[in-house]
Amino acid sequence: TTEIYTLSLHDALPICDTEDVSAEDAARIEKLRKRDAEVRRHEMAHASAGGAHAGAPNYDLERGPDGSMYAVGGHVRIDVSPVAGDPAATLRKMQQVRRAALAPAEPSPQDRRVASRASAEEAKARTALREEHAQAARAKQPPAPLPQGEEGDVETAAPEQREPLAASGRGGFSIMTLHAERAYRRSEPPPR
């Protein structure tokens, strides 16, 4: 399942609808312009850092005394669901989600909650990766040594236990691989 969280920044301001701009309205317009710039920077930081996991910014707009629309709040939807069956991809995704949540200069409380959720998913992914690596390491352990009978004879081994055997032959050292069900004595030269 896909889990979508919203990174948001809200700060509603009262609406003023006057055509003539008084000193009070001019101050209000300046405040709205600053807020608009701040909101757009904040939401664009989320969207840019979130990449494919983040949606486009959505803005809560307010009409100013001059008739213009100003962003006074906004949000970006971001996918914080793990990648099914792929802890390495989940780890990379959650690192990007966390960076996106904390990308603005001043993350909101909701942004910090999303970052915390991404960090928790990162920890789960790291645990799953450690488990995968441990299983792989156990699977790659060298096979048990071939059992030996009396006088150094190598007993017949199951095919999965066969490994190259070193044998001294005339003229130097050679490697022999056990291909048949019978075994050779280590002191005999390899068959030619």
Beta strands, then each sheet from edge to edge (+ up, - down):
strand 1: 4-10
strand 2: 58-63
strand 3: 69-79
strand 4: 164-169
strand 5: 172-177
sheet 1: 1+ 3- 2+
sheet 2: 4+ 5-
end
